[in-house]
Amino acid sequence: MCTKISHCDALIVSSGTKVTREVFESFGGRLKVVGRAGVEIDNVDLSAATEHGCLVVNAPTANTVAAAEHAIALLASMARNIAQADASVKAGKWQRSKYVGVSLVRKTLAVMGFGMVGSEVARCAKRLGMNVIAHDPYAPVDRARAIGVESVSFEDALSSADFISLHMPLTPATSKMFNDDAFSKMKKGVRIVNVARGGVIDDEALLRALDSGIVAQAALDVFTEEAPPKDNVVVQHEKVTVTPHLGASTKEAQEGVAVKIAEAVVGALKGELAASAVLSELSPFIALAEKLARLAVQLVAGGSGVKSVRVTYASARSPDDLDTRLLQAMITKGLIETISSVFVNLVNANFTAKERGLRITEERVLLDGSPENPLESIKITVEGRVKDGKPHLTKVGSFGVNVSLEGSLILCRQVYQPHLIGKVGSILGDENVNVNFMSVGRIATLEQAVMTSGVDEEPSKEALKKIG
């Protein structure tokens, strides 16, 4: 595989393909993006991706509903013994008393992992009349509260739940999280659904919990080893319902994932960002941050020597509510890509900055006013803000300007006096370069000023020299 794909710029894989360090090394630095057709990216070596400057994108929303539907389907079929009763009838038996189920209504469901799938499962469960609690150390409490779900500790979730539905990723922290100690804290007769990752449950501990009666039933769509061996005792257990990793397997979800991951990969190759709830809010400021950085590094003589940058964010929000990691990554992108051939993205921004000795420090200014907008302005050596959803340059040094950061701009320092605007216009006109606007930021007449011109075509070096 490595030989065949070594000449590609992008790679799209599903959960069954491992993208290891060997794969990244085989590209010789050419690979720019890996697209994971689905939610989890634990089959991609993220450390190797970072070191090789490769962005890893996924399709986190395309199969959300499908995965949640499957979790609810397993929940209901487990509670009513659907799979076991079906097999019994097909075997010629009629065992109504053996397969008496339990009701979902007024039972407590603990959703462990309150991301997109977990929150959708919670919504569906509440419609079924269940009391829903959730545990997720990384999810905002407001997200749970907004849909009438109480956010609780891990221990409280285990001890309160009649049903538990797992929706966390597989990480070193979550590996075998559901072990003997966790099962010992659960109500006797609890029922568990897992459509997340097989490794979050210790299979041997689950077997002991099933045999002791702590866990009355389990419904599993995922396994530590896929496909599990035929003699897997958990799979064969009479109290366990299993499906072959069908969480995202609907026609609609598969088509949606294919389209979303293709769009994400194309966007990444163009240097764009994948959409998410956080990016949706910060999107205009992300564009502003990158463009201000590109402008700033060009205004500094010998921009390649820039080693330290101070960024100021002005916002009416509490500093604790403003996550600037994305903005800092885009500032790094603007600073480095403008003066080098290095490809910078959200994954390798910090790594690349450290490699080049670039130090970015941040300052946050708390403003009076409404916290509705995440930011009011961003200041590097230049200052800008978002107006009507578009990034605008508002200050260059001590000079106030009002310029949309769209298209190509020419900035030049001047003494504000008659005829200069006309002279610059004539130079560009002689080159057949169309000027779409001119703006001058000045202190006073016959004092220093900065003139900004928006142009539709790129002027020649000779024209820029004449303007200078």
C-alpha positions in Angstrom: 0.0 0.0 0.0 2.8 2.4 0.9 4.3 2.1 -2.5 1.1 2.7 -4.3 0.0 5.8 -2.3 3.4 7.5 -1.9 2.7 9.9 -4.8 -0.6 11.1 -3.3 -1.3 14.4 -1.5 -4.3 13.0 0.5 -5.5 9.7 1.9 -9.1 8.7 2.8 -9.6 5.6 5.0 -12.3 3.9 7.1 -12.0 2.4 10.5 -10.4 -0.8 9.2 -7.2 0.8 7.8 -4.3 1.6 10.1 -2.4 4.7 9.1 0.9 4.1 10.9 4.2 6.0 11.2 5.5 3.8 8.3 2.7 5.1 6.1 3.6 8.7 6.8 7.3 8.1 6.3 6.7 6.4 2.9 5.3 9.7 1.6 8.5 11.6 2.2 6.6 14.6 3.5 4.2 14.9 0.6 1.1 13.7 2.3 -0.9 16.8 3.4 -4.2 15.3 4.8 -5.6 12.1 6.0 -9.4 11.8 5.9 -11.1 9.4 8.3 -14.5 8.4 7.0 -16.3 8.4 10.3 -16.0 9.9 13.8 -13.0 8.3 15.7 -9.4 8.7 14.5 -7.8 6.2 16.7 -6.6 4.2 13.7 -4.3 7.1 12.7 -0.9 7.7 14.3 -1.5 11.4 15.3 2.0 11.9 16.6 3.5 10.8 13.3 0.9 13.0 11.4 2.0 16.0 13.5 5.7 15.5 12.9 5.1 15.2 9.1 2.9 18.3 9.0 -0.2 16.2 8.0 -3.7 17.3 8.9 -6.1 14.6 10.0 -9.8 15.3 9.3 -12.9 13.3 9.9 -16.7 13.4 9.3 -17.9 13.9 12.8 -21.6 14.7 12.1 -22.6 12.7 9.1 -23.4 9.5 10.9 -24.4 11.0 14.3 -28.1 10.2 13.9 -27.4 6.7 12.6 -25.1 5.8 15.5 -27.6 7.2 18.0 -30.5 5.3 16.4 -28.5 2.1 16.7 -27.8 2.7 20.4 -31.5 3.2 21.0 -32.4 0.1 18.9 -30.0 -2.0 21.0 -31.3 -0.5 24.2 -34.9 -1.4 23.4 -34.2 -4.8 21.9 -32.0 -5.8 24.9 -34.7 -4.7 27.3 -37.3 -6.8 25.5 -35.0 -9.8 24.7 -35.8 -9.4 21.0 -32.7 -11.2 19.6 -33.1 -14.2 22.0 -36.8 -14.5 21.5 -36.4 -14.4 17.7 -33.8 -17.2 17.8 -36.1 -19.2 20.2 -39.2 -19.0 17.9 -37.1 -19.8 14.9 -35.9 -22.9 16.7 -39.5 -24.0 17.1 -39.9 -23.0 20.8 -42.6 -20.8 22.4 -41.0 -19.4 25.6 -43.1 -16.3 26.5 -42.4 -16.5 30.3 -38.6 -16.9 29.7 -38.3 -13.6 27.7 -40.3 -11.2 29.9 -38.6 -7.9 29.5 -38.2 -4.7 31.4 -39.7 -1.3 30.6 -37.6 1.8 29.7 -40.1 4.4 30.9 -39.1 6.1 34.2 -35.8 4.2 34.2 -32.5 6.1 34.6 -30.1 6.1 31.6 -26.5 7.2 32.1 -25.0 8.5 28.9 -21.2 8.1 29.3 -19.6 10.6 26.9 -21.8 13.5 25.9 -20.5 14.4 22.5 -22.7 14.5 19.4 -23.8 10.9 19.5 -24.3 10.8 23.2 -26.4 14.0 23.3 -28.6 12.6 20.4 -29.1 9.4 22.4 -30.1 11.5 25.4 -32.7 13.3 23.4 -34.2 10.1 22.0 -34.2 8.5 25.5 -36.0 11.4 27.0 -38.7 11.1 24.3 -39.1 7.5 25.5 -39.8 8.7 29.0 -36.5 7.9 30.5 -34.7 9.9 33.2 -31.3 10.8 31.6 -28.1 11.7 33.4 -24.7 12.2 31.7 -21.0 12.0 32.5 -18.4 13.7 30.4 -15.4 15.6 31.9 -14.9 17.6 28.7 -18.5 18.5 27.7 -19.9 21.9 28.8 -22.5 21.6 31.5 -24.7 23.9 29.6 -25.0 21.4 26.7 -26.6 18.8 29.0 -28.7 21.3 30.8 -30.1 22.7 27.5 -31.8 19.3 26.8 -32.9 18.6 30.3 -30.1 16.3 31.3 -28.2 16.4 34.6 -24.4 16.3 34.4 -23.0 14.0 37.1 -19.7 12.5 38.3 -18.5 9.1 37.0 -19.2 7.4 40.3 -22.7 9.0 40.6 -23.5 7.8 37.0 -22.5 4.3 37.8 -24.4 4.1 41.1 -27.6 5.7 39.8 -28.1 4.1 36.4 -30.5 1.3 35.4 -29.1 1.5 31.9 -25.7 2.7 30.7 -24.9 3.8 27.1 -21.2 4.3 26.2 -20.2 7.0 23.8 -16.6 7.9 24.6 -13.5 7.6 22.4 -10.8 5.0 23.0 -7.9 6.8 24.7 -5.3 5.8 27.3 -7.6 7.3 29.9 -10.7 5.4 28.7 -9.1 2.1 27.9 -10.8 -0.6 30.1 -12.5 2.2 32.0 -15.3 -0.3 32.7 -13.4 -2.8 34.8 -14.1 -4.7 38.0 -13.9 -1.6 40.1 -16.4 0.2 37.9 -18.8 -2.8 37.8 -18.7 -3.1 41.6 -20.1 0.5 41.9 -23.2 -0.3 39.7 -26.7 -1.2 40.7 -27.3 -4.9 40.6 -29.2 -5.7 37.4 -27.8 -2.8 35.3 -27.9 -3.1 31.5 -25.1 -1.8 29.3 -25.0 -0.7 25.6 -21.7 -0.1 23.8 -21.7 1.5 20.3 -18.4 3.5 21.1 -15.2 1.4 21.1 -14.7 -2.2 22.3 -11.6 -1.3 24.3 -13.4 0.8 26.8 -14.8 -2.3 28.4 -12.6 -4.9 30.1 -14.1 -8.1 28.6 -13.1 -10.4 31.4 -14.5 -8.0 34.0 -17.8 -7.8 32.0 -18.0 -11.6 31.9 -17.6 -11.7 35.7 -20.2 -9.0 36.1 -22.7 -10.9 33.9 -22.1 -14.2 35.7 -22.6 -12.6 39.1 -25.7 -10.8 38.1 -24.4 -7.2 38.6 -24.9 -6.7 34.8 -28.3 -8.2 33.8 -27.6 -7.8 30.1 -25.2 -6.2 27.6 -25.7 -5.1 24.0 -22.4 -4.7 22.1 -21.8 -3.3 18.6 -18.0 -2.9 19.0 -15.3 -5.2 20.2 -11.6 -5.1 21.2 -10.9 -7.4 18.3 -13.0 -7.0 15.2 -14.2 -9.4 14.0 -14.2 -11.3 17.4 -13.1 -14.9 17.5 -15.9 -17.5 17.2 -15.1 -18.8 20.7 -15.3 -15.3 22.3 -17.2 -16.1 25.6 -18.7 -12.6 25.9 -20.1 -12.8 22.4 -21.5 -16.2 23.1 -23.0 -15.3 26.5 -26.8 -15.8 26.6 -27.3 -12.4 28.3 -25.4 -10.5 25.5 -26.9 -9.1 22.3 -24.3 -8.4 19.5 -24.2 -6.7 16.1 -21.1 -6.4 13.8 -20.2 -2.7 14.2 -23.4 -1.4 12.5 -23.6 1.9 14.3 -23.1 4.0 11.2 -24.3 1.5 8.7 -27.4 3.0 7.1 -27.5 3.9 3.4 -28.1 7.6 4.3 -25.2 7.8 6.8 -22.7 6.0 4.5 -23.5 8.4 1.7 -23.3 11.4 4.1 -20.0 10.3 5.4 -18.5 9.9 1.9 -19.6 13.4 0.9 -18.5 15.1 4.1 -15.1 13.5 4.2 -14.5 14.3 0.5 -15.4 17.9 1.2 -13.2 18.0 4.3 -10.2 16.7 2.5 -10.6 19.1 -0.5 -11.0 21.9 2.0 -7.9 20.9 3.9 -5.9 20.8 0.7 -7.1 24.3 0.0 -6.0 25.4 3.5 -9.5 25.8 4.8 -10.8 24.6 8.1 -13.3 21.9 8.8 -16.7 23.1 10.2 -17.6 22.5 13.8 -19.7 24.3 16.5 -16.6 26.1 17.8 -15.3 27.0 14.3 -18.8 28.2 13.3 -18.6 30.9 16.0 -15.0 31.8 15.5 -14.8 31.4 11.7 -14.6 35.1 10.8 -12.0 35.7 13.4 -10.0 32.7 12.3 -9.8 34.3 8.8 -8.9 37.7 10.4 -6.1 36.1 12.5 -4.4 34.5 9.6 -4.7 37.6 7.3 -3.4 40.0 10.0 -0.4 37.7 10.6 0.3 37.5 6.8 0.2 41.3 6.7 2.3 41.8 9.8 5.1 39.6 8.7 5.3 41.5 5.3 5.4 44.9 7.0 8.4 43.8 9.0 11.7 44.2 7.2 13.3 40.8 6.9 10.2 39.0 8.0 12.0 35.6 8.0 13.8 36.8 11.2 10.7 37.2 13.2 11.1 35.1 16.4 8.7 36.7 18.9 5.1 37.9 18.3 2.7 39.3 20.8 -1.0 38.9 20.1 -3.8 40.9 21.9 -7.4 39.7 21.9 -10.1 42.1 23.0 -13.4 40.6 24.1 -16.3 41.2 26.4 -16.2 37.5 27.4 -14.4 36.1 30.4 -10.9 34.9 29.4 -11.9 31.5 30.6 -14.7 31.3 28.0 -12.4 32.2 25.1 -10.4 29.3 23.6 -7.8 30.9 21.3 -5.9 27.8 20.3 -7.5 27.9 16.8 -6.7 31.5 16.4 -3.1 31.0 17.5 -2.7 28.1 15.0 -3.9 30.4 12.2 -1.6 33.2 13.3 1.3 30.7 13.1 0.1 29.7 9.7 0.0 33.3 8.5 3.5 34.1 9.9 5.3 31.0 8.6 3.6 30.3 5.2 4.1 33.8 4.0 7.9 33.5 4.2 8.5 29.8 3.6 7.2 26.8 1.7 6.2 25.0 4.9 2.6 23.8 5.0 1.1 24.8 8.4 -2.2 23.5 9.7 -4.1 23.0 13.0 -2.3 19.8 13.7 1.3 20.8 13.2 1.1 24.6 14.1 2.7 24.3 17.6 5.3 21.7 16.4 6.3 23.9 13.4 6.5 27.1 15.5 8.8 25.4 18.0 11.0 24.0 15.2 11.5 27.5 13.8 12.0 29.1 17.2 8.9 31.2 16.8 7.4 32.3 20.2 3.8 33.6 20.3 2.6 35.2 23.5 -1.0 36.2 24.1 -2.7 39.0 26.0 -6.4 39.2 26.6 -8.2 42.5 27.2 -11.6 42.4 28.9 -14.1 44.9 27.5 -17.3 46.2 28.8 -20.4 45.3 26.8 -22.3 42.2 25.5 -20.4 38.9 25.4 -22.6 37.8 22.5 -19.6 38.0 20.1 -16.6 35.9 21.0 -14.1 38.7 20.1 -14.1 42.4 19.4 -10.7 42.7 17.9 -7.3 41.0 17.4 -4.0 43.0 17.5 -0.6 41.9 16.4 1.6 44.7 15.0 -1.6 45.5 13.1 -5.1 45.5 14.4 -8.4 44.2 12.9 -11.9 43.2 13.6 -14.8 41.4 11.9 -17.4 43.7 10.3 -20.5 42.2 8.6 -18.9 38.8 8.8 -15.7 39.9 6.9 -12.2 40.5 8.3 -11.2 44.2 8.3 -7.8 45.9 8.9 -8.4 48.8 11.4 -4.9 49.9 12.4 -1.4 49.8 11.1 1.0 50.9 13.8 -0.5 54.2 15.0 -2.5 54.8 11.8 -6.2 54.1 11.8 -7.5 52.5 8.6 -10.8 50.8 7.5 -9.9 48.2 4.9 -11.5 44.9 4.0 -8.9 42.1 4.0 -10.2 40.6 0.8 -8.2 40.2 -2.4 -4.8 41.9 -2.9 -3.7 45.0 -1.0 -0.9 47.5 -1.5 0.1 49.4 1.7 2.7 52.2 1.6 3.8 54.8 4.1 3.6 58.4 2.9 3.4 62.1 3.9 -0.2 63.1 3.5 -0.2 65.9 0.8 -2.0 66.6 -2.5 -1.5 64.6 -5.7 0.0 61.4 -4.2 -3.2 59.4 -4.6 -3.4 60.5 -8.2 0.3 59.6 -8.8 -0.2 56.1 -7.4 -3.4 55.6 -9.5 -1.5 56.6 -12.6 1.3 54.2 -12.0 -1.2 51.3 -11.6 -3.3 52.5 -14.5 -0.3 52.5 -16.8 0.2 48.8 -15.8 -3.5 48.1 -16.5 -4.0 47.2 -12.9 -7.6 48.0 -11.7 -7.9 49.8 -8.4 -11.1 48.9 -6.5 -10.5 51.3 -3.6 -8.0 53.6 -1.9 -7.9 54.6 1.7 -5.6 56.8 3.7 -5.0 56.6 7.4 -3.4 59.9 8.6 -2.5 61.8 11.7 -2.8 65.3 10.2 -2.1 67.2 6.9 1.5 67.0 5.9 2.1 64.4 8.5 3.0 60.7 8.1 0.2 58.5 6.8 -0.5 55.0 5.4 -2.2 54.6 2.1 -4.0 51.3 1.3 -5.0 50.3 -2.2 -7.1 47.4 -3.2 -6.2 45.9 -6.6 -7.8 43.3 -8.9 -4.5 42.3 -10.5 -1.0 41.8 -9.1 1.3 44.8 -10.1 4.8 44.1 -11.4 7.8 44.6 -9.2 8.7 47.7 -11.3 5.3 49.3 -10.5 5.7 48.5 -6.8 9.2 50.0 -6.9 7.8 53.2 -8.5 5.1 53.5 -5.8 7.7 53.0 -3.1 
